[in-house]
Amino acid sequence: MVSMEDGCGENQARFNKYACACAMVASMISIIFGYDTGVMSGAMIFIKEDLKINDTQVEVLAGILNLCALLGSLAAGRTSDYIGRRYTIVLASIIFLLGAVLMGYGPSYAILMIGRCVAGIGVGFALMIAPVYSAEISSPSSRGFLTSLPELCISLGILLGYLSNYFFGKLTLKLGWRMMLGIAAIPSLALAFGIVKMPESPRWLVMQGRLGDAKKILLQVSNNKEEAEARFRDIKTAAGIDENCLEDIVKLPSKNGGEGVWTELLVRPSPSVRWILMAAIGIHFFEHATGIEAVVLYGPRIFKTAGITSKDKLLLATVGVGLTKATFILIATLFLDKFGRRRLLLTSTGGMVLALTVLGFSLTMVEHSEERLVWALSLSIVATYTYVAFFSIGLGPITWVYSSEIFPLKLRAQGASIGVAVNRFMNAVVSMSFISIYKAITIGGSFFMFAGISVLAWGFFYFFLPETKGKSLEEMEVLFSKNPRPRNVGIETQHRSNV
């Protein structure tokens, strides 16, 4: 059997380009989601003026996408177990297409909301399926890189949304924001056709008893034949199939269906599954509870409070947020498999605590001054970019990598869907309440609050999230069966991989 050390060493130089291409195509759907998120931050300025809506309606418009995404993510887990990972991505693309057309048409607030809700369901499907597909198609040596591609694509989409705000904002009021929202239909249509040419997840094929098809795909996406054989044996064992079985098609017991999965996840979970579920829910909760959506969605309001008044300058400053996010997530994808998830996660969260504290201080100084404070304005911009950079180098991409790789095979799709549902719920809470919160405790106070939550997040990650770098997906349940104080887990992982 191929050891994980081989996967991380010699085979790293023989990086499988086909697996990378598959993960990249699957991750393209995340660009569309990122675009929908980023473009709304600037579009809301024009929508509010054109449709004459109030701040409460703006909050609902911003957050409703995530409430609908919560429903979409819960449906996506079961859907992907029935129709496969690949066709679930096709379905998500079609849903995005319908949502974009409705939003681009948008003759009224009601139609705009319907389009936003439809797009939100597509978001839920996309956020669940892209990381799961990427994790299941990739080798242990490159899984961190490939599974972080969806988050990188989200950031690229957010940046494209900000750029769309800037350029389409120069059109007439009625046409500009409709072009911003409607243009997302084009890549949705292209992806729906392109994804059909991708292979299905070999792990899903094994769960359907299609062993011959799964082995063919594993030979394509593995670094060599020995690794493919090793992965194939591990997957068969995880699915409850004799690893020496040579049949191309086998019949699996029906207990692998949806009801049994929910029972094992929520009703009678084993200690390791309970810990895995807690880890997945926790990391998804803290990704948004620490305030990233407040910056991504309400960046123009933050910069306006800091002292920037021109619409063009507000949108340009927000483009800077998108550039920072995309750049540092790209850096993270290159280091995830080298430094591991845990080290980057703790560094990221610690940096976020400092940046949020500085941002809260600088905005508080601006709010309590009667004159324009140039130093506080500059410090606010630097602190915002620093916060986004630290988030993007760790917590942002690792949330999706970690939660998509830790669940056992038959629980993975629906386990990941629970994590995404928590993620979207917290995103909705922040996006729909941020304006009300900062009006109640000041905008500076709201970022002090996010800094405090980030301290709690650091503690949770330190005590409950073991290192998963270099472990195969089939070894995760064993890893989470150990004592949940993962201080030396990196050394232990290396030792186990040489056995």
Salt bridges, closest charged atoms under 4 A:
GLU10 OE2 - ARG14 NH1 3.67
GLU49 OE1 - LYS311 NZ 3.15
ASP50 OD1 - LYS174 NZ 3.29
ASP50 OD2 - ARG178 NH1 3.26
ASP55 OD1 - LYS48 NZ 2.79
ASP55 OD1 - ARG301 NH2 2.90
ASP55 OD2 - LYS439 NZ 2.94
ASP81 OD1 - ARG85 NH1 2.98
GLU136 OE2 - ARG85 NH2 2.98
GLU136 OE2 - ARG412 NH1 3.05
GLU151 OE2 - LYS325 NZ 3.43
ASP213 OD2 - ARG210 NE 3.19
GLU227 OE2 - ARG231 NH1 3.56
GLU229 OE2 - LYS215 NZ 3.35
GLU259 OE2 - ARG78 NH2 3.32
GLU264 OE2 - LYS410 NZ 2.73
GLU287 OE1 - HIS288 NE2 3.78
ASP312 OD2 - LYS170 NZ 3.72
ASP337 OD1 - ARG341 NH1 3.28
GLU405 OE1 - ARG143 NE 2.73
GLU405 OE1 - ARG341 NH2 2.99
GLU474 OE2 - ARG203 NE 3.01
GLU475 OE2 - LYS471 NZ 3.82
GLU475 OE2 - ARG496 NH2 3.68
GLU492 OE2 - LYS482 NZ 3.06
